[in-house]
Amino acid sequence: MCDVNKYYEMYDDIKKLQPEDTLRLVLDAKNDEERKFFMMLGNFLLQQKQKKIIEGNLF
């Protein structure tokens, strides 16, 4: 079995990424698979921020 705590720590680190960080990851990706993965992360983080703004009526 894998060390699941390691993945929870990664999740916490990923949530701290800023848009410019995910853009850099996308631009520096070694291949298309990595690029798509980092784009997916960036989209997820953006959606989470949008959700908070909508829920807080901040738009």
Secondary structure, DSSP 8 states (H G I E B T S, - for coil): ---HHHHHHHHHHHHT--HHHHHHHHHT-SSHHHHHHHHHHHHHHHHHHHHHHHHTT--
